Amino acid sequence: SGAEPYTAEGGRTGILVSHGFTGTVQSMRPLGEAFAREGYTVTVPRLKGHGTHHEEMEGTTYQDWIASVEEAFAWLKERCDTIFMAGLSMGGTLALYMAQQHPEIRAISLINAAVAVPAMKSVHDMEADIRFLDAIGSDIKKPGIVELAYEKTPVASVKQILAFMDEVRGGLSGVRCPALIFVSPEDHVVPPENAQIIYDGIASKEKFIIEMPESYHVATLDNDQQRIIDETLAFFKKHE
């Protein structure tokens, strides 16, 4: 409950919004609803294997997560002439991937996007019988706010996101659209250096890094939520 996909039909400009690894639509719903209030057609898909049970996630691949976003993109294409994309964490990885594959995406907004998380690589050295690790959700500075995310992280899924990040990082030069890169200097999930790796790697002529010192990883539910909404809306409107 609360992890359901969100859609809103508005005008001929669409925004695809993606949540992150082990998270749910709940973390991105405030953005989706804010974009819809501005008249955009919005879709925030639930990535396959997410928002149900961590054992279901264990059986999915990163190609499944891409397919969830591609399906949402196709839904927008039927309704819109112009499409933007925003994503948190692995949602940002997916936005970079989509910008590589679909040059018609007008601009992207990345929030603590992940292309290199060295700490995750320890899964390759683990005993074969270890299936689940501790949760990575709810890295939020603001008191009393909880992210709807899995209480365990499947080892098989960590191996999938590692492979996906490698693929996307290797193709960063294929991203040419304008990009906003939000980064929390204190992030306990994705190293903040990812912002600079992305900035240096993409071929976009217009690209900006925006620091969010008042938020941790899940900045979309944290103190910088309104700032992310405002800056992203202004950036997308500029590129309509």
C-alpha positions as CSV (number, residue, x, y, z in Angstrom):
1,S,0.0,0.0,0.0
2,G,1.4,3.4,-1.1
3,A,3.7,1.9,-3.6
4,E,1.2,1.9,-6.5
5,P,2.2,3.6,-9.8
6,Y,1.0,7.2,-10.3
7,T,-0.3,8.7,-13.5
8,A,-1.9,12.0,-14.4
9,E,-3.1,13.1,-17.8
10,G,-2.4,16.7,-18.6
11,G,-1.1,18.6,-21.6
12,R,1.1,17.6,-24.5
13,T,4.3,17.8,-22.5
14,G,5.1,14.7,-20.4
15,I,7.4,13.9,-17.5
16,L,8.6,10.4,-16.7
17,V,9.6,10.0,-13.0
18,S,11.5,7.0,-11.7
19,H,12.0,5.8,-8.1
20,G,15.2,4.0,-7.0
21,F,16.6,0.6,-6.0
22,T,14.5,-1.2,-3.4
23,G,12.3,1.9,-3.1
24,T,8.8,2.7,-4.4
25,V,6.7,5.3,-6.1
26,Q,6.1,6.8,-2.6
27,S,9.5,8.5,-2.7
28,M,8.7,10.3,-6.0
29,R,5.0,10.9,-5.7
30,P,5.5,14.5,-4.3
31,L,7.3,15.3,-7.5
32,G,4.8,13.6,-9.7
33,E,1.9,15.4,-8.1
34,A,3.7,18.8,-8.2
35,F,4.4,18.3,-12.0
36,A,0.7,17.3,-12.6
37,R,-0.5,20.4,-10.8
38,E,1.5,22.4,-13.4
39,G,-0.4,20.8,-16.2
40,Y,2.1,18.1,-17.3
41,T,1.2,14.6,-18.2
42,V,3.0,12.5,-15.6
43,T,3.8,8.9,-15.1
44,V,5.7,7.4,-12.1
45,P,5.9,3.6,-12.8
46,R,6.5,1.0,-10.1
47,L,9.6,-0.8,-11.2
48,K,9.2,-4.6,-11.5
49,G,9.9,-6.5,-8.3
50,H,9.5,-3.3,-6.2
51,G,6.8,-2.3,-3.8
52,T,5.7,-5.9,-3.1
53,H,8.2,-8.2,-1.3
54,H,12.0,-8.4,-1.4
55,E,11.8,-12.1,-2.5
56,E,10.0,-11.0,-5.6
57,M,12.7,-8.4,-6.3
58,E,15.3,-11.1,-6.0
59,G,13.9,-12.7,-9.2
60,T,14.1,-9.6,-11.3
61,T,16.9,-8.3,-13.5
62,Y,17.9,-4.8,-14.5
63,Q,16.4,-5.4,-17.9
64,D,13.1,-5.8,-16.1
65,W,13.6,-2.4,-14.4
66,I,14.4,-0.9,-17.8
67,A,11.3,-2.5,-19.3
68,S,9.1,-0.9,-16.6
69,V,10.4,2.5,-17.6
70,E,10.2,1.8,-21.3
71,E,6.6,0.9,-20.9
72,A,5.9,4.2,-19.1
73,F,7.8,6.1,-21.8
74,A,5.7,4.5,-24.5
75,W,2.6,5.5,-22.6
76,L,3.8,9.1,-22.6
77,K,4.8,9.0,-26.3
78,E,1.2,8.2,-27.2
79,R,0.0,11.4,-25.4
80,C,2.9,13.9,-25.6
81,D,5.0,15.8,-28.1
82,T,7.8,16.6,-25.6
83,I,9.1,14.3,-22.9
84,F,11.3,15.0,-19.9
85,M,12.6,12.6,-17.2
86,A,13.5,12.8,-13.5
87,G,14.9,10.0,-11.3
88,L,16.2,9.4,-7.8
89,S,19.2,7.1,-7.2
90,M,18.8,4.1,-9.6
91,G,15.9,6.2,-11.1
92,G,18.6,8.6,-12.1
93,T,20.6,5.7,-13.5
94,L,17.5,4.8,-15.5
95,A,17.1,8.5,-16.7
96,L,20.7,8.4,-18.0
97,Y,20.1,5.1,-19.7
98,M,16.9,6.4,-21.3
99,A,18.7,9.6,-22.5
100,Q,21.3,7.4,-24.1
101,Q,18.6,5.3,-25.9
102,H,16.1,8.0,-26.7
103,P,17.7,11.3,-27.8
104,E,14.3,12.8,-28.2
105,I,14.1,13.1,-24.3
106,R,14.4,16.9,-24.0
107,A,16.1,17.2,-20.6
108,I,16.8,15.2,-17.4
109,S,16.8,15.9,-13.7
110,L,19.0,13.5,-11.7
111,I,18.7,13.3,-7.9
112,N,21.6,11.5,-6.2
113,A,21.9,9.3,-9.3
114,A,24.1,6.2,-9.1
115,V,26.8,5.1,-11.6
116,A,29.5,3.9,-9.1
117,V,28.9,2.5,-5.6
118,P,32.2,0.7,-4.8
119,A,30.9,-0.5,-1.4
120,M,28.3,-2.7,-3.2
121,K,31.1,-4.8,-4.9
122,S,31.6,-6.8,-1.7
123,V,28.6,-8.9,-2.7
124,H,30.9,-10.7,-5.2
125,D,32.9,-12.1,-2.3
126,M,30.0,-13.3,-0.2
127,E,29.1,-16.9,0.7
128,A,26.7,-18.4,-1.8
129,D,24.1,-19.0,0.9
130,I,23.7,-15.3,1.8
131,R,20.6,-14.1,0.0
132,F,19.7,-10.9,1.7
133,L,21.5,-7.9,3.2
134,D,20.3,-5.1,5.5
135,A,18.0,-2.4,4.1
136,I,19.4,0.7,2.4
137,G,16.1,2.7,2.5
138,S,15.1,5.8,4.5
139,D,18.4,7.7,4.4
140,I,16.7,10.9,5.3
141,K,17.9,13.9,7.4
142,K,14.5,15.3,8.1
143,P,13.1,13.8,11.4
144,G,10.0,11.6,11.3
145,I,10.0,10.9,7.6
146,V,10.2,7.3,6.5
147,E,10.7,6.0,3.0
148,L,8.5,3.1,1.9
149,A,11.2,0.6,1.0
150,Y,12.3,-3.0,1.5
151,E,13.5,-4.1,4.9
152,K,16.0,-6.4,3.2
153,T,18.1,-6.0,0.0
154,P,18.5,-9.1,-2.2
155,V,22.1,-10.0,-3.0
156,A,21.1,-11.0,-6.5
157,S,19.6,-7.6,-7.0
158,V,22.8,-5.8,-5.9
159,K,24.7,-7.8,-8.5
160,Q,22.1,-6.6,-11.1
161,I,22.4,-2.9,-10.2
162,L,26.2,-3.2,-10.3
163,A,26.1,-4.5,-13.9
164,F,23.5,-1.8,-14.8
165,M,25.7,1.0,-13.4
166,D,28.7,-0.3,-15.3
167,E,26.7,-0.3,-18.5
168,V,25.3,3.2,-18.0
169,R,28.7,4.7,-16.8
170,G,30.3,3.2,-20.0
171,G,27.7,5.0,-22.1
172,L,27.7,8.4,-20.4
173,S,29.1,10.2,-23.5
174,G,25.8,9.2,-25.3
175,V,23.9,11.6,-23.1
176,R,23.5,14.9,-24.9
177,C,20.4,16.5,-23.5
178,P,20.4,19.3,-20.9
179,A,20.9,17.8,-17.4
180,L,20.3,19.0,-13.8
181,I,22.5,17.0,-11.4
182,F,21.3,17.2,-7.7
183,V,23.7,15.9,-5.1
184,S,23.6,15.5,-1.3
185,P,27.1,16.1,0.0
186,E,26.2,13.8,2.8
187,D,24.7,10.6,1.3
188,H,25.0,7.3,3.1
189,V,23.9,5.2,0.1
190,V,25.4,6.7,-3.1
191,P,28.8,8.4,-2.9
192,P,28.4,12.1,-3.7
193,E,31.4,11.8,-6.2
194,N,28.8,10.3,-8.6
195,A,27.6,13.8,-9.5
196,Q,31.1,14.8,-10.8
197,I,31.5,11.4,-12.6
198,I,28.2,12.1,-14.4
199,Y,29.0,15.8,-15.0
200,D,32.4,14.9,-16.5
201,G,31.1,12.0,-18.5
202,I,28.0,13.2,-20.3
203,A,28.2,15.2,-23.5
204,S,25.5,17.7,-22.6
205,K,26.4,21.3,-23.4
206,E,24.1,22.5,-20.7
207,K,24.6,20.7,-17.3
208,F,24.6,21.9,-13.7
209,I,25.4,20.4,-10.4
210,I,23.2,21.6,-7.5
211,E,24.2,20.7,-4.0
212,M,21.6,19.8,-1.3
213,P,23.4,20.2,2.1
214,E,20.1,19.8,4.0
215,S,19.3,16.3,2.7
216,Y,20.6,12.8,2.7
217,H,20.1,10.2,-0.1
218,V,16.3,10.3,-0.4
219,A,16.3,14.0,-1.0
220,T,12.8,13.9,-2.6
221,L,11.3,13.2,0.8
222,D,13.9,15.4,2.7
223,N,14.4,19.1,3.4
224,D,15.2,19.9,-0.2
225,Q,12.1,18.4,-1.7
226,Q,10.5,21.8,-2.7
227,R,13.8,23.0,-4.1
228,I,14.1,19.9,-6.3
229,I,10.5,20.5,-7.5
230,D,11.1,24.2,-8.2
231,E,14.4,23.9,-9.9
232,T,13.3,20.9,-12.0
233,L,10.1,22.7,-13.1
234,A,12.0,25.8,-14.1
235,F,14.6,23.8,-16.0
236,F,12.0,21.8,-17.9
237,K,9.9,24.8,-18.7
238,K,13.1,26.5,-20.1
239,H,13.5,23.6,-22.5
240,E,9.9,23.2,-23.6
